[in-house]
Amino acid sequence: MNQMLLMKKNARQSPVVYAGLVEDLSRAIREGALAPGSRIAGENELAAHYAISRSSVRLALNELEAA
């Protein structure tokens, strides 16, 4: 099954575990604190900070890149 379809289904059922990361990065970009294309913390650091797995960090970053 398509990964994006699974994420959308999960989003309807309950918030995805990486929603906070997506929201924080989106806000930082909107408010100018983070310019598009800027370097951000590494996967390990983001995973530890948000208490999510590295694969969830990658999903969040992929979602932001696709937006």
C-alpha positions as CSV (number, residue, x, y, z in Angstrom):
1,M,0.0,0.0,0.0
2,N,1.2,3.5,-0.8
3,Q,3.0,5.1,2.1
4,M,1.3,8.5,1.7
5,L,-2.1,6.7,1.8
6,L,-1.1,5.1,5.0
7,M,0.0,8.4,6.5
8,K,-3.3,10.1,5.5
9,K,-5.3,7.2,7.0
10,N,-3.3,7.5,10.2
11,A,-3.8,11.2,10.3
12,R,-7.6,10.7,10.2
13,Q,-7.5,8.1,13.0
14,S,-5.0,9.8,15.3
15,P,-2.2,12.4,15.1
16,V,1.0,11.0,13.6
17,V,3.9,10.8,16.0
18,Y,5.9,13.4,14.1
19,A,3.2,16.1,13.9
20,G,5.0,18.3,16.4
21,L,8.2,18.3,14.4
22,V,6.3,19.1,11.1
23,E,4.4,21.9,12.9
24,D,7.5,23.4,14.5
25,L,9.6,23.4,11.3
26,S,6.7,24.8,9.3
27,R,6.2,27.6,11.8
28,A,9.9,28.4,11.8
29,I,9.9,28.7,8.0
30,R,6.7,30.8,8.0
31,E,8.1,33.1,10.6
32,G,11.4,33.5,8.9
33,A,13.4,31.8,11.7
34,L,14.4,29.1,9.3
35,A,15.0,29.9,5.6
36,P,13.9,27.3,3.1
37,G,16.9,25.1,2.3
38,S,18.6,25.9,5.6
39,R,20.4,23.2,7.4
40,I,18.7,21.9,10.5
41,A,19.7,19.5,13.3
42,G,20.5,16.0,12.4
43,E,18.1,13.1,12.5
44,N,19.5,11.7,15.7
45,E,19.2,15.1,17.5
46,L,15.6,15.7,16.2
47,A,14.6,12.2,17.1
48,A,15.9,12.6,20.6
49,H,14.4,16.1,21.1
50,Y,10.9,15.0,19.8
51,A,11.1,11.5,21.4
52,I,10.4,9.9,18.0
53,S,12.3,7.4,15.9
54,R,14.7,8.4,13.1
55,S,12.3,6.9,10.6
56,S,9.6,9.2,11.9
57,V,11.9,12.2,11.5
58,R,12.6,11.2,7.9
59,L,8.8,10.9,7.3
60,A,8.3,14.4,8.7
61,L,11.1,15.8,6.5
62,N,9.7,14.1,3.4
63,E,6.3,15.5,4.2
64,L,7.8,19.0,4.4
65,E,9.8,18.6,1.2
66,A,6.6,17.5,-0.6
67,A,4.6,20.5,0.6
